[in-house]
Amino acid sequence: MDETQWAVAEGTRLAFDVAGEGPWLTFLHAGIADRTMWEPQVAAFADHHRCIAYDLRGFGESSIGTVGFSRRDDLAAVLARWALRRVTSWAAR
């Protein structure tokens, strides 16, 4: 994957990686992991998809923040630079 990129949601930094070209896929990690859990899947899909894997608040390189938040708003902050209206997401529990 490329170098770590950053988004800011409600003053909190969220780390994410982007790889590949094509239709957009986002990968949301399990609550005991970070974005690196998706490295094999991103490598497999990056030939035909643009993949984004990000660290949820308080995991990996993302800060926890000090104010209330929603995971939906955090994901929207990550996707905002591309003005995406629709993506396919894979999530782990």
Short mmCIF file of the C-alpha atoms (twelve columns), coordinates in Angstrom:
data_MODEL
# 
_entry.id   MODEL 
# 
loop_
_atom_site.group_PDB 
_atom_site.id 
_atom_site.type_symbol 
_atom_site.label_atom_id 
_atom_site.label_alt_id 
_atom_site.label_comp_id 
_atom_site.label_asym_id 
_atom_site.label_seq_id 
_atom_site.Cartn_x 
_atom_site.Cartn_y 
_atom_site.Cartn_z 
_atom_site.pdbx_PDB_model_num 
ATOM 1  C CA . MET A 1  0.000   0.000  0.000   1 
ATOM 2  C CA . ASP A 2  0.968   3.603  -0.382  1 
ATOM 3  C CA . GLU A 3  2.119   5.895  2.414   1 
ATOM 4  C CA . THR A 4  -0.318  6.440  5.299   1 
ATOM 5  C CA . GLN A 5  -2.780  9.251  4.662   1 
ATOM 6  C CA . TRP A 6  -4.836  11.203 7.188   1 
ATOM 7  C CA . ALA A 7  -8.376  12.509 7.525   1 
ATOM 8  C CA . VAL A 8  -9.741  14.661 10.345  1 
ATOM 9  C CA . ALA A 9  -13.199 14.140 11.865  1 
ATOM 10 C CA . GLU A 10 -14.341 16.302 14.788  1 
ATOM 11 C CA . GLY A 11 -10.691 17.227 15.434  1 
ATOM 12 C CA . THR A 12 -9.536  13.593 15.515  1 
ATOM 13 C CA . ARG A 13 -6.903  12.238 13.110  1 
ATOM 14 C CA . LEU A 14 -7.857  9.034  11.287  1 
ATOM 15 C CA . ALA A 15 -5.164  7.008  9.508   1 
ATOM 16 C CA . PHE A 16 -5.889  5.238  6.233   1 
ATOM 17 C CA . ASP A 17 -4.225  3.595  3.244   1 
ATOM 18 C CA . VAL A 18 -5.301  3.650  -0.399  1 
ATOM 19 C CA . ALA A 19 -4.224  1.176  -3.073  1 
ATOM 20 C CA . GLY A 20 -5.246  0.195  -6.589  1 
ATOM 21 C CA . GLU A 21 -7.531  1.572  -9.284  1 
ATOM 22 C CA . GLY A 22 -11.153 0.886  -10.206 1 
ATOM 23 C CA . PRO A 23 -14.443 0.740  -8.304  1 
ATOM 24 C CA . TRP A 24 -14.110 1.760  -4.671  1 
ATOM 25 C CA . LEU A 25 -13.928 -0.743 -1.792  1 
ATOM 26 C CA . THR A 26 -13.597 0.251  1.854   1 
ATOM 27 C CA . PHE A 27 -12.404 -2.161 4.524   1 
ATOM 28 C CA . LEU A 28 -13.511 -1.708 8.149   1 
ATOM 29 C CA . HIS A 29 -11.527 -3.742 10.662  1 
ATOM 30 C CA . ALA A 30 -12.710 -5.735 13.673  1 
ATOM 31 C CA . GLY A 31 -12.775 -4.079 17.101  1 
ATOM 32 C CA . ILE A 32 -9.674  -5.988 18.208  1 
ATOM 33 C CA . ALA A 33 -7.509  -5.162 15.182  1 
ATOM 34 C CA . ASP A 34 -6.438  -2.306 12.927  1 
ATOM 35 C CA . ARG A 35 -6.377  -1.676 9.176   1 
ATOM 36 C CA . THR A 36 -3.431  -4.024 8.667   1 
ATOM 37 C CA . MET A 37 -5.766  -7.024 9.117   1 
ATOM 38 C CA . TRP A 38 -6.963  -6.301 5.564   1 
ATOM 39 C CA . GLU A 39 -3.547  -6.288 3.858   1 
ATOM 40 C CA . PRO A 40 -4.048  -9.682 2.116   1 
ATOM 41 C CA . GLN A 41 -7.499  -8.691 0.840   1 
ATOM 42 C CA . VAL A 42 -6.340  -5.258 -0.315  1 
ATOM 43 C CA . ALA A 43 -3.421  -6.857 -2.174  1 
ATOM 44 C CA . ALA A 44 -5.826  -9.273 -3.880  1 
ATOM 45 C CA . PHE A 45 -8.412  -6.647 -4.880  1 
ATOM 46 C CA . ALA A 46 -6.092  -3.729 -5.745  1 
ATOM 47 C CA . ASP A 47 -5.559  -5.013 -9.293  1 
ATOM 48 C CA . HIS A 48 -9.178  -4.181 -10.131 1 
ATOM 49 C CA . HIS A 49 -10.428 -1.930 -7.305  1 
ATOM 50 C CA . ARG A 50 -9.455  1.227  -5.463  1 
ATOM 51 C CA . CYS A 51 -9.145  0.009  -1.865  1 
ATOM 52 C CA . ILE A 52 -9.281  2.080  1.312   1 
ATOM 53 C CA . ALA A 53 -8.500  0.577  4.701   1 
ATOM 54 C CA . TYR A 54 -8.624  2.882  7.708   1 
ATOM 55 C CA . ASP A 55 -8.064  2.634  11.445  1 
ATOM 56 C CA . LEU A 56 -11.196 3.205  13.478  1 
ATOM 57 C CA . ARG A 57 -10.873 5.683  16.332  1 
ATOM 58 C CA . GLY A 58 -8.577  4.444  19.069  1 
ATOM 59 C CA . PHE A 59 -7.076  1.660  16.937  1 
ATOM 60 C CA . GLY A 60 -3.817  1.488  15.008  1 
ATOM 61 C CA . GLU A 61 -2.583  4.977  14.211  1 
ATOM 62 C CA . SER A 62 -5.935  6.767  14.653  1 
ATOM 63 C CA . SER A 63 -6.506  8.902  17.736  1 
ATOM 64 C CA . ILE A 64 -9.415  8.212  20.093  1 
ATOM 65 C CA . GLY A 65 -10.572 11.842 20.263  1 
ATOM 66 C CA . THR A 66 -12.213 13.653 23.147  1 
ATOM 67 C CA . VAL A 67 -15.739 14.292 21.862  1 
ATOM 68 C CA . GLY A 68 -18.657 12.126 20.824  1 
ATOM 69 C CA . PHE A 69 -18.576 10.709 17.317  1 
ATOM 70 C CA . SER A 70 -20.225 8.333  14.891  1 
ATOM 71 C CA . ARG A 71 -18.413 5.724  12.809  1 
ATOM 72 C CA . ARG A 72 -20.489 6.821  9.801   1 
ATOM 73 C CA . ASP A 73 -19.241 10.413 10.100  1 
ATOM 74 C CA . ASP A 74 -15.666 9.171  10.494  1 
ATOM 75 C CA . LEU A 75 -15.925 7.113  7.305   1 
ATOM 76 C CA . ALA A 76 -17.452 10.119 5.526   1 
ATOM 77 C CA . ALA A 77 -14.410 12.193 6.583   1 
ATOM 78 C CA . VAL A 78 -12.060 9.593  5.094   1 
ATOM 79 C CA . LEU A 79 -14.010 9.501  1.816   1 
ATOM 80 C CA . ALA A 80 -14.574 13.283 1.594   1 
ATOM 81 C CA . ARG A 81 -11.492 14.091 -0.481  1 
ATOM 82 C CA . TRP A 82 -12.962 12.124 -3.410  1 
ATOM 83 C CA . ALA A 83 -16.573 13.339 -2.956  1 
ATOM 84 C CA . LEU A 84 -17.769 9.740  -3.181  1 
ATOM 85 C CA . ARG A 85 -21.477 9.135  -2.872  1 
ATOM 86 C CA . ARG A 86 -21.380 5.365  -2.968  1 
ATOM 87 C CA . VAL A 87 -18.751 2.751  -2.094  1 
ATOM 88 C CA . THR A 88 -18.797 -0.946 -1.323  1 
ATOM 89 C CA . SER A 89 -17.715 -1.722 2.243   1 
ATOM 90 C CA . TRP A 90 -16.436 -4.889 3.842   1 
ATOM 91 C CA . ALA A 91 -16.519 -5.066 7.608   1 
ATOM 92 C CA . ALA A 92 -15.294 -7.529 10.206  1 
ATOM 93 C CA . ARG A 93 -16.774 -8.122 13.613  1 
# 
